[in-house]
């Protein structure tokens, strides 16, 4: 009898143990499943957040690229905007080559113009003589640099350029004889202009003070309506072997001459002459 009771007690105890074991296993399984589920949710959430961030970054890149493209498209100034720009302000213009001075040491000074006005590009970066030779009159270029003023001459400095394919333009000289001595003349600065019926007041000097020699700049005085002006043959533009250099060198006091050149400025009007014809 005692053995039977003992056996029953043992059996009962084992049953409770098994039930407890099964409950523990079930709880562990549920907890593990919950953890896996939570991990999956976290991973999915992170993935969604990553996708959203990536999408935002891509959108930002697209917007930035589009904005940059718009800025590039809007960067080219009209001549009026260029005139209104402050000195030392960055400028971007498009214009047509009319002439250039001699290439030297990776730099080229260029006279350019469009239908609204003209731009003097001082020591523009130009890699080689071969590149300079491509900038023939009429070639359209886009120029980036800084607006500057030196002794009254408005110019673009620290400039770079690229050739723009398409149309060409070569300016015809504008007769500004009547504007000499007026405030309006400076509005034609750097344009190709003409002066008619100018009287020679002094023969040409090599350099401004006569201290130079053959091949240097030529300076000579001409007058109209009682006012005298100093004009120049810029030797880097028109050297000693050019027709204009020879013609100006041969001028005599009293000669009446028609002149063409670019309306350069140095403490007043000081054109760079490219053609001279005695009447």
Buried (B, 14 or more C-beta within 10 A) or exposed (E): EEEEEEEEEEEEEEEEEEEEEEEEEEEEEEEEEEEEEEEEEEEEEEEEEEEEEEEEEEEEEEEEEEEEEEEEEEEBBEBEEBBEBEEEEEBBBBBBBBBBBBBEEEBBBBBBBBEEBBBBBBBBBBEEEEBBEEBEBEBBBBBBBBBBEEEBBBBBBEBEBEEBEEEEBEBEBEEBBEBBEEEEBBEBBBBBBBBBEBBBBBBBBBBBEEEBEEEBBBBBBBBBEEEEBBBBBBBEBBBBEBEBBEBBBEBEEEBEBBBBBBBBBBEEBBBBBBBBEEE
